[in-house]
């Protein structure tokens, strides 16, 4: 029996099993087993992909952002408005049959935007170039999940992303493990857990662990524990974009604001341009980018040419981005901005900078 057939049998067994207290642990074990088999299947597919040539999508610029959504919600029109590229636009489904890259310039950054074919039900199983689309999404710095005011059923999109191992707007599970030679499975936590220890151990055993110490630092759910041991999940931020606001009234729009309030969506009209500046700002922020301005020893700061970095970047990252010799010659840096307590503060290589900081590097001669 091949892996895919075994996964299907286990999924069918879950569907047949009525969920209650008596069957809860059995269902969790089945889910853990499915996750383990899917991990094996993904590793097998990776080897197959490595053996054959693939065009793929190469990352370019300061961040890669993928436009994900069902057909005919206006992805290509938005893509054309935001970038210097041209993707075919039409009033019918599946206009876009390939993945088109383009560059959006904003705040001094060059952000690669990808116009993707419409995502349909069954994409995670390969329908409609689904695996190709989702593979690119896994590698993105940010997802723009796009719907419109009439077609705004997110459940199908979220389910396809989830089935492909993409976890949106979640942190990596706070779990650590340490293998050992004997002693069985020991579970420790830094807080009270809702899940009992027997359930945790049963999930751990499904992934082949016999002797291991586990430290859990959150009130973890069974699904997140399975995600941790599966090891093939990716955690990507996503922004919800609702298009075609020019076609409905304010009362209808307010109902959508209420429905999707937890998402803090951006309402736009790709046709009229409404909301596009707000969207650009959110893309820059949620792609995890910051601007740092360099201050020459004898000169003025050029605010038109920021250094674009990722959130959490340090002075060491700045040095590396300018010249490899700067770290060897580094003495200290002077910083003006939100990351320091007072203007011109002297800091070392490990200091983390923030958006719109001004930095002067002082080097040994």
N, C-alpha and C positions, 0 to 999 in steps of 0.2 A: 504493500500500500504506500503511495507517495505521500509527501508531507501535506500537500493541498487537500487531498482526499481526507486525511486524518483530521485536519483542521475543520473541514466541513462537517464531519461526523460529530466532533465535539460541540460545534456550534449548534447543530441540530439537537443534540442531547440537552443543551441548555434551554433551547426553545420548548422542548417537550417537558422539561422539569418545572413543576409549579413552585414558585418562589415562596418559601416560608421559613420559619426558624429552624425547622428540622433539616431543610435542604440547603440552607444558606452556605454552610461550609463546603458542601459538595460542589455547589455552583462556583464558589471562589477557587476551588482546586482545579475545576475544569477551565476557568478563565486563565489561571496561571499556566496551565498546561498549553493552552492555545497560544499565549504570549511566548512561551518557550519555543514552540514549534514555528511560530512566525519569525522569531529571531533566527532560527536555523534556515528558514526559507529565504530570508533577506540576505544572509551570508552566502547562500548558494547562488542567488541572483546576482550578487556583487561580483562573484567569481566569473559568472557567465558574461556580465557586462564588460569585465576587464579583458576578456578573451576576444571581444569583437570591438571594432571601432565605433565611436559614438560622437556625434557632433556636440551634444551637450550645450550648456550655456556658460560661457566664461564670465566670471565676475570682473566688473570694470568700475572704476570710480571709487567714491568714498563709502558707498553702501549699495546693496542690491535690494530692490523692492518689487514684489510680485503682485500683479492685479489678478485677484481670484474672484470668481463669481459665476452665476449661471449664464447661459447665452442671452444675448439681446438686452442687457441692462445698461449698455453704453460704455463698456470698458475701452473699446478702441477709440471712441470719440474723446474720452477723457485722456487717454494716452497721447493722442495727437495734440491736445491742448497743452499738456504739461511738458512735452518733449520736443526735440528737434527732428523726430522721426515721423513717418507716415504709415499708419496701419489702416487697412481697408475697413470702411464703415458701411453698414447697410441696415435696413429695417427688417432683417430676417435673421433667424437663428444660425449659429455657426459660421458667421462671416470670417472670423479668425480661425484658421486651420493650423497655423504654426505659431511659435513663440517669437515675438518681435521685441528686440531691445531698443531702448532709446535713452537719452540723457536729459534729466531735469536739473537745471542750474538754479540753486537757491542758497542764499547766505554765503556765497563763496564756495559752496560744495557742488560736486558733480555726482548726482545720484542716479544710478542705473535703474530705470523703470522697465518692467517686462510686461508686455501685453500678452495674456495667456488665452488659449481657447476656452470656451465655456466649460465649466465643471458640471458634470451630470451625475445622476445616481449611478452607482457602480463604478465610479472613476477609480477607486482604490483597488478594484479588481481588474482594471485595465480597459474599461469602456471609454470610448471617445478620447483616446490618448491620455487617459487618466493617470497612469503611472508616470508618464513623461512629465505631465504638468505638476504632479505632487512631488516628484523627485526634485524639480527645480524649486518648488515652494519650500521644501525641507532645507534647502541651502541658502534661503533668503535671510536678509537682516530684518525684514518687515514684510507683513502681508497686508495688502489693502483688500479687505473683503467687501466686494461691491454688489449691491442689490439696487432695485429701484422702488419707487413709491407704490408700485402695483405688484411687483414680484419680490417679496421680502421674507421668504421662508428661509431662515438661516439654518434650520435643523439639518437639512440634507447636506449643506456645505460643511458644517461642523462635524457631522458624522463621517464624511469622506476623509476629512483631514485627520480626525481621530483614528480612523481605521488604518491610516497610513503611518501612524506613529508620530503625528504632528500635534503637539500640545500648545495651544495658543493662550497667551496671557496667563501663563503659569510659571512658577519658579521650579527649578530642579528639586526633586524630593530631598529633604534634609536627612539623609541616611548615610552611614558609613559602615563598612564591613572589614573584618580582619580575619583572614584564614588562619587555621591552626591545625596541628597534627592530630589532636584528640580533644575530647571534652564535649562533643556534641554541639548543639546550637544554643547559644546564650543570647538573650535579648535584654538590652538596657535602653532606658529612655531618659530624656531630660525633663519630661513632663508627663502627666497622666495621659494614657492612651485609651481611646474608645474601643479599639480592636483588642481582643484577648490574645494572650501569648500563644495559645494552641493554634489559633488561626494564622498568626504570623509565621510560626514554625512550619505549618503545613504548606504555606506559599513558598517559603524558602526551600523546602525539600523538593518542590516541583522543579526548581531550577538547578538541582543536582548538588546542593550544598549539604554537607554532613557535619563538618566541624568548622564552626565559624562564630565569631563574636559580632553582634549587630548593635549599633548605636543609632537610635531614632530620635531626631531633634524636632519633631513636629507631631501633632495629633493626626497621624497619617491614616488615609483611607486604604482599603484593600487594593483599589485600582492604582493608586499612586505607588504602593509598595510593589505591585506587579510591574509597573513602569520602570521603577528603579532597577529591579533585577533583570528585566528584559534588556536594558542597556542600549536599545536602539531607538529611543525616543529623542525628538528634538523639541526645544522650547523656544517658540518664536512669538514675538509681539505682533498683535493684529489691530488694525483700525477699521471700524465699520464705516463704509461710505454709502449713503443713500442718495441715489441720483433721480433726476427728473422732477425736482421740486417745483419747477415752473408749471407743471401740469395739474397741481392740486391746490386747494385753498388752505388757509392758516389753521382751520379747525382740524382738518385731516392730518396736517403736518404735526400738530400738537399731540394727536393720538399716537403718532409714530414716535415722537420724542418720549412720551410716557412709556410706550411698549419697550423701547430699547434704551431706557435711561441708564442702565448699568454699563452699557457699551460706550456712552458719551459719543454718539455717532457724529459724523460730519455730513451735513445736508448740502447737496450741491445740485447745480444744473450744468452738466458738461456742455450743453447746447448754448446757454446764455453766459456761462462763466461765473455764475453766482456760487459763492463758497469756495472758489478755487484757491484764494490766498490763504484762507484758514486751513485748507487741506495741505498746502505746501508746508505751512508751519508745523502741522502735526506730523507730516512725513519726516521732516528734519529732526524733530524732537524724539519721536518714537523709533526712528532708525538708530538712535543712540549717538548722535553726532554733536560735537561742540566746536566752537570757534576759539582759537587762541591767537592773539596779536603779538607779534614780536617787536620788541623795542630795541633798535640799534643803539650802540654806545653814543654815537654822535649823530643823531637824526630823529625824525618824528615817526610815530607809529603810523603804518599804512593800514587804515581800517578797510580798505578795499581788497586787501589780499590776506585774509586770515589763513592760519594753518588749521586744517580740518582734522579732527581727531575723534576717537571713540570716547564715550563717557567712561570715567575711571582712568583716563590716561595720566601719566606722570611726566615729571620733568625729564626723566630718562627717555621716555617715548618721544618727546620733543627733540632731544639731542639726536636720537637715532634717525628721525625723519629728515633732519637737516644734513648731517654728515656723520659717518661712522667714527671719525676721530674726535668728535665733540665730547664723548663720554670720557675718553682718556685725558683730555685737557680740562675737564670740568672742574671749577672751583666751587661756585654756588650760583644760584639764580635769584633774581629779584622779581617779585610778583606783586601786581596791583589787581585787585578784583575780589570776588566773593570767596575764593578759596583761602584767603589769608586774613589774619586778624587786623593788620594795619597796612597801609599803602607802602610798597617797596620792601616788604618783608623778605629777608634772606631765607632761602629754603634749599634743601638737598635734592638729590635725584629721585628720591622716593615720594616726593610731594605730589599729591593729586591735584590737577588743575580743574577749573570749572569753566562753563561757557562764558566767553567774552573776557577771560583773564588777559592781562597784559604781562608779558614775560620778557625779561632781559637776562641773557646768559652771560656769565662772567667766566672766562676761560684763562687757563695758564698760557703764558706766552712761550 
